[in-house]
Amino acid sequence: MNEQDPCPCGRDVAYAECCGPLHAGAAAPTAERLMRSRYSAFALGDAGYLLATWDPATRPAELELDPGVEWRRLFIHGASAGGPFDRRGSVDFTAIARTSEGRLEQSERSEFRRSAEGRWLYVDGEVV
């Protein structure tokens, strides 16, 4: 991806100004920004980032992304807590993808927590 291309997360800014710094190691300021950066990591095939931002208590030992899924669009429906001074938060979203079988929609409520070091981590999600 070119650094000046629009960010896959849909915030209408360049990747270099949006999820790029988070993928390079910067901390997400909110649970929603972490969720957006995780969506972008799925879109870009960055399993390492997904594992690094997953709560160790719920993180799988490994993660293999399906190369046949092309993530196309993210819709954020709302967020609860997850701000700069919160310890926990949740984000409701729908992600749209294309597969060899056609359109795929995944709607989920993702749960996040702030680590002792102050970084947001993905805990788990519930398909809605």
Kinemage of the C-alpha trace (Angstrom):
@kinemage 1
@onewidth
@group {chain A} dominant
@subgroup {mainchain}
@vectorlist {calphas} color= white
{ca met a 1} P 0.000 0.000 0.000
{ca asn a 2} L 1.194 3.495 -0.825
{ca glu a 3} L 1.433 5.667 2.296
{ca gln a 4} L -0.705 8.356 0.611
{ca asp a 5} L -3.488 5.949 -0.406
{ca pro a 6} L -6.740 6.312 1.528
{ca cys a 7} L -6.684 4.275 4.723
{ca pro a 8} L -8.614 1.000 4.468
{ca cys a 9} L -10.467 1.834 7.707
{ca gly a 10} L -12.537 4.471 5.909
{ca arg a 11} L -11.641 7.583 7.930
{ca asp a 12} L -11.073 9.580 4.722
{ca val a 13} L -7.403 10.306 5.464
{ca ala a 14} L -4.192 8.859 4.070
{ca tyr a 15} L -2.925 5.572 5.485
{ca ala a 16} L 0.271 7.373 6.597
{ca glu a 17} L -1.800 9.686 8.814
{ca cys a 18} L -4.282 7.094 10.052
{ca cys a 19} L -3.573 3.412 10.670
{ca gly a 20} L -0.004 3.463 9.328
{ca pro a 21} L 1.533 4.857 12.542
{ca leu a 22} L -0.440 2.350 14.641
{ca his a 23} L 0.756 -0.514 12.454
{ca ala a 24} L 4.299 0.810 12.983
{ca gly a 25} L 3.936 0.641 16.790
{ca ala a 26} L 2.166 3.807 17.974
{ca ala a 27} L -0.531 3.286 20.600
{ca ala a 28} L -4.169 3.759 19.561
{ca pro a 29} L -5.743 6.650 21.516
{ca thr a 30} L -9.181 4.999 21.699
{ca ala a 31} L -10.791 1.583 21.393
{ca glu a 32} L -12.443 2.663 18.136
{ca arg a 33} L -9.100 3.657 16.604
{ca leu a 34} L -7.661 0.275 17.610
{ca met a 35} L -10.658 -1.454 16.034
{ca arg a 36} L -10.206 0.539 12.829
{ca ser a 37} L -6.491 -0.288 12.749
{ca arg a 38} L -7.273 -3.972 13.257
{ca tyr a 39} L -9.730 -3.864 10.349
{ca ser a 40} L -6.999 -2.253 8.221
{ca ala a 41} L -4.610 -5.012 9.307
{ca phe a 42} L -7.128 -7.609 8.092
{ca ala a 43} L -7.456 -5.700 4.800
{ca leu a 44} L -3.660 -5.569 4.402
{ca gly a 45} L -2.991 -9.131 5.576
{ca asp a 46} L -1.011 -8.116 8.673
{ca ala a 47} L -1.577 -11.048 11.065
{ca gly a 48} L 1.379 -9.950 13.223
{ca tyr a 49} L -0.342 -6.667 14.111
{ca leu a 50} L -3.587 -8.474 14.880
{ca leu a 51} L -1.818 -10.818 17.301
{ca ala a 52} L 0.186 -7.974 18.882
{ca thr a 53} L -3.000 -6.003 19.642
{ca trp a 54} L -4.941 -9.002 21.007
{ca asp a 55} L -5.312 -9.428 24.783
{ca pro a 56} L -2.904 -12.229 25.831
{ca ala a 57} L -5.728 -13.829 27.874
{ca thr a 58} L -7.812 -14.477 24.738
{ca arg a 59} L -5.215 -14.378 21.938
{ca pro a 60} L -4.775 -17.538 19.848
{ca ala a 61} L -1.293 -19.022 19.537
{ca glu a 62} L -1.307 -18.247 15.816
{ca leu a 63} L -3.517 -16.579 13.256
{ca glu a 64} L -3.784 -17.516 9.615
{ca leu a 65} L -5.645 -15.024 7.444
{ca asp a 66} L -7.681 -16.247 4.486
{ca pro a 67} L -6.107 -14.786 1.322
{ca gly a 68} L -9.413 -15.405 -0.492
{ca val a 69} L -11.180 -12.724 1.563
{ca glu a 70} L -10.833 -9.176 0.245
{ca trp a 71} L -11.977 -6.701 2.898
{ca arg a 72} L -13.650 -3.739 1.199
{ca arg a 73} L -15.515 -1.505 3.646
{ca leu a 74} L -15.994 -0.794 7.339
{ca phe a 75} L -19.045 0.766 8.962
{ca ile a 76} L -18.849 1.850 12.612
{ca his a 77} L -22.321 1.843 14.181
{ca gly a 78} L -21.280 3.102 17.589
{ca ala a 79} L -18.863 2.897 20.468
{ca ser a 80} L -19.392 2.673 24.205
{ca ala a 81} L -16.657 4.053 26.447
{ca gly a 82} L -13.198 3.238 25.070
{ca gly a 83} L -11.986 6.835 25.296
{ca pro a 84} L -8.647 8.210 26.443
{ca phe a 85} L -9.568 7.923 30.152
{ca asp a 86} L -11.531 4.644 30.053
{ca arg a 87} L -10.272 1.187 31.007
{ca arg a 88} L -12.751 -0.728 28.800
{ca gly a 89} L -14.770 -0.071 25.698
{ca ser a 90} L -16.801 -1.687 22.950
{ca val a 91} L -17.305 -0.945 19.264
{ca asp a 92} L -20.222 -2.080 17.083
{ca phe a 93} L -19.365 -2.422 13.412
{ca thr a 94} L -20.066 -4.146 10.123
{ca ala a 95} L -17.208 -5.182 7.849
{ca ile a 96} L -17.868 -5.941 4.180
{ca ala a 97} L -15.693 -8.319 2.174
{ca arg a 98} L -15.660 -10.120 -1.153
{ca thr a 99} L -14.920 -13.835 -1.446
{ca ser a 100} L -15.032 -16.283 -4.327
{ca glu a 101} L -18.613 -17.052 -3.227
{ca gly a 102} L -19.637 -13.374 -3.286
{ca arg a 103} L -20.330 -10.680 -0.712
{ca leu a 104} L -19.577 -11.314 2.963
{ca glu a 105} L -20.879 -9.165 5.830
{ca gln a 106} L -19.684 -9.503 9.395
{ca ser a 107} L -21.446 -7.513 12.106
{ca glu a 108} L -19.854 -7.641 15.525
{ca arg a 109} L -19.578 -5.980 18.902
{ca ser a 110} L -15.891 -6.028 19.814
{ca glu a 111} L -14.710 -5.634 23.396
{ca phe a 112} L -11.470 -3.863 24.307
{ca arg a 113} L -9.475 -3.166 27.454
{ca arg a 114} L -6.587 -0.869 28.259
{ca ser a 115} L -3.449 -2.697 29.398
{ca ala a 116} L -1.393 -1.716 32.450
{ca glu a 117} L 0.986 -0.036 29.978
{ca gly a 118} L -1.881 2.104 28.655
{ca arg a 119} L -2.347 0.371 25.284
{ca trp a 120} L -5.745 -0.686 23.983
{ca leu a 121} L -6.123 -4.430 23.344
{ca tyr a 122} L -8.830 -6.437 21.592
{ca val a 123} L -10.429 -8.885 24.049
{ca asp a 124} L -13.124 -10.658 22.029
{ca gly a 125} L -16.138 -10.107 19.852
{ca glu a 126} L -19.729 -11.193 19.608
{ca val a 127} L -21.334 -11.598 16.201
{ca val a 128} L -24.590 -9.642 16.095
